Amino acid sequence: MKSYRGSCHCSAIGFEYRTSLPPAEWSIRACQCAFCRAHDALSASDPSGELRFVAEKPDRLQRYRFALRTADFLLCRECGVYIGATIQIGDSRRGIINTHALIDTPADLAATEPMSYDGEDVGERVGRRDERWTPVSAVPS
């Protein structure tokens, strides 16, 4: 697996994303909800990969829940950058990254696919995330 690092603008919070998929095969999703559009978020995940969130300055980590309140969206309190999201499903945690937070964005990153999740109920949303999101090994408290 290859490792990709990301962080907010001020480097207070970040992630390490590990995947065996080449960037040209990543599923890059542009959610059309108001939050993701406002942050120009492009999400990626690999259900066979690994994801670890880190915080050099844990006091700057802001968790935000909205809509169905099923996931924690991770933002920096200092610079405002959205780096990714996590969800707890039973005993496991899964997550996505915002590819705009990658430190070195791969030149051959896959094309973006607009997505709309309107109409999902809680069960459908959790099920989709369980199936598509990356296993998370660490999230700062």
C-alpha positions as CSV (number, residue, x, y, z in Angstrom):
1,M,0.0,0.0,0.0
2,K,1.1,3.5,-0.7
3,S,0.7,6.3,1.9
4,Y,-0.7,9.7,1.2
5,R,-0.6,12.5,3.8
6,G,-3.0,15.4,4.2
7,S,-3.5,18.3,6.6
8,C,-5.3,21.5,7.2
9,H,-3.7,24.8,6.1
10,C,-2.0,25.4,9.4
11,S,-0.9,21.8,9.9
12,A,-2.7,21.4,13.2
13,I,-4.7,18.4,12.1
14,G,-4.2,15.9,9.3
15,F,-4.4,12.3,8.1
16,E,-2.4,9.4,6.7
17,Y,-4.4,7.5,4.0
18,R,-3.0,4.2,2.8
19,T,-4.3,2.5,-0.3
20,S,-3.1,0.0,-2.9
21,L,-5.3,1.7,-5.6
22,P,-3.4,4.0,-8.0
23,P,-4.8,7.6,-7.8
24,A,-6.3,7.2,-11.3
25,E,-8.6,4.5,-9.9
26,W,-9.7,6.4,-6.8
27,S,-13.4,7.1,-6.5
28,I,-13.5,10.9,-6.1
29,R,-17.0,12.0,-5.1
30,A,-18.3,15.6,-5.1
31,C,-21.2,15.5,-2.7
32,Q,-23.8,18.1,-3.6
33,C,-24.9,19.0,-0.1
34,A,-24.5,22.5,1.2
35,F,-21.6,21.6,3.5
36,C,-19.5,19.9,0.9
37,R,-20.2,22.5,-1.8
38,A,-19.3,25.3,0.7
39,H,-16.0,23.5,1.4
40,D,-15.4,22.4,-2.2
41,A,-14.9,18.9,-0.7
42,L,-13.9,16.0,-2.9
43,S,-14.1,12.8,-1.0
44,A,-12.1,9.6,-1.5
45,S,-12.1,6.3,0.4
46,D,-10.9,2.7,-0.1
47,P,-12.7,0.0,1.8
48,S,-9.5,-2.1,1.6
49,G,-7.3,0.7,2.7
50,E,-6.3,2.3,6.0
51,L,-6.9,5.7,7.4
52,R,-5.4,7.4,10.5
53,F,-6.3,10.9,11.6
54,V,-3.7,12.9,13.6
55,A,-3.7,16.1,15.5
56,E,-0.5,18.1,16.2
57,K,-2.7,20.5,18.1
58,P,-5.7,18.5,19.4
59,D,-7.4,21.7,20.7
60,R,-7.9,22.8,17.1
61,L,-9.8,19.7,16.1
62,Q,-13.5,20.6,15.6
63,R,-16.1,17.9,15.0
64,Y,-19.3,18.9,13.2
65,R,-22.5,16.9,12.7
66,F,-25.4,17.9,10.5
67,A,-28.3,16.5,8.6
68,L,-28.8,12.9,9.8
69,R,-26.0,13.4,12.4
70,T,-24.4,10.0,11.6
71,A,-20.8,11.2,11.0
72,D,-18.2,13.6,12.5
73,F,-16.9,16.0,9.9
74,L,-13.4,17.1,11.0
75,L,-12.4,20.7,10.6
76,C,-9.6,22.9,12.0
77,R,-10.8,25.6,14.4
78,E,-7.8,27.8,13.4
79,C,-7.8,27.8,9.6
80,G,-11.2,26.3,8.9
81,V,-10.1,23.5,6.5
82,Y,-12.3,20.4,6.3
83,I,-9.9,17.3,6.1
84,G,-12.3,14.3,6.3
85,A,-15.1,12.6,8.2
86,T,-15.5,9.5,10.4
87,I,-18.4,7.3,11.4
88,Q,-18.6,4.8,14.2
89,I,-20.4,1.6,13.1
90,G,-20.6,-1.0,15.8
91,D,-17.1,-1.8,17.0
92,S,-15.4,-0.3,13.9
93,R,-14.8,3.2,12.6
94,R,-14.7,4.2,9.0
95,G,-13.8,7.4,7.2
96,I,-13.2,9.5,4.1
97,I,-10.6,12.1,3.2
98,N,-11.1,15.4,1.5
99,T,-8.6,15.2,-1.4
100,H,-8.2,19.0,-1.4
101,A,-6.4,18.5,2.0
102,L,-3.7,16.2,0.4
103,I,-0.2,17.6,0.9
104,D,1.0,16.3,-2.5
105,T,-2.0,15.9,-4.8
106,P,-1.3,13.1,-7.3
107,A,-1.1,14.5,-10.9
108,D,-3.2,11.5,-12.2
109,L,-6.0,11.8,-9.7
110,A,-9.3,10.2,-11.0
111,A,-12.1,12.4,-12.4
112,T,-14.7,13.7,-10.0
113,E,-18.1,12.2,-9.9
114,P,-21.0,14.5,-8.6
115,M,-23.1,12.6,-6.0
116,S,-26.4,13.3,-4.3
117,Y,-27.4,11.4,-1.2
118,D,-30.7,13.2,-0.7
119,G,-33.5,10.8,0.2
120,E,-31.3,8.4,2.2
121,D,-32.6,7.4,5.6
122,V,-30.2,6.7,8.5
123,G,-30.0,3.0,7.8
124,E,-29.2,3.6,4.1
125,R,-26.6,6.2,4.9
126,V,-24.8,4.1,7.5
127,G,-24.9,1.0,5.2
128,R,-23.4,3.0,2.3
129,R,-20.6,4.3,4.4
130,D,-19.9,0.9,6.0
131,E,-19.5,-0.5,2.4
132,R,-17.5,2.4,0.8
133,W,-15.6,4.2,3.5
134,T,-12.0,3.3,4.7
135,P,-11.3,1.6,8.0
136,V,-10.0,4.1,10.5
137,S,-7.3,3.1,13.0
138,A,-7.0,6.4,14.9
139,V,-8.9,9.6,15.5
140,P,-7.7,12.2,18.0
141,S,-9.9,12.8,21.0
